[in-house]
Amino acid sequence: MVAKKCYKIIFYNQDDVFEIYAGHVYPSEMFGFLEVEALTFGERSQVVVDPSQEKLRGEFEGVQRTYIPMNAIVRIDEMEPNEAERPMGRVKSPVTPFPGNPGQNRNKD
């Protein structure tokens, strides 16, 4: 029996870090892009609602295939998902840098 593969793709999209799960990942014919198909989301009948998962679901609602720029990719993992659980994906906020530029606070004397 052949086990299904699932890919976890982590990438930057503007100010957020997206983590999505897909069935197929290919280098695209468009230079510099990764082609991602068969996006996987969990069931809607969950009692606990995660706002980041709802944001991700809304972002990719109705998308059959997406193209992600290669320079936005952080990591791709191939995994064997448990049949009882479907991977969900999420949107993570990146670490916020400490405010201000260290070069601006120098004494000019």
HUNORFEN-V943335 format. One record per helix or strand of 2 or more residues. SS is the DSSP state (A for helix, B for strand). FROM is the first residue (numbers start at 0). TO is the last residue. Records with the same first field share a line. If there is no record, write none. Layout:
SS = FROM-TO + FROM-TO
This chain:
B = 5-12 + 15-26 + 32-39 + 64-68 + 72-78 + 89-92
A = 50-58 + 69-71 + 101-104
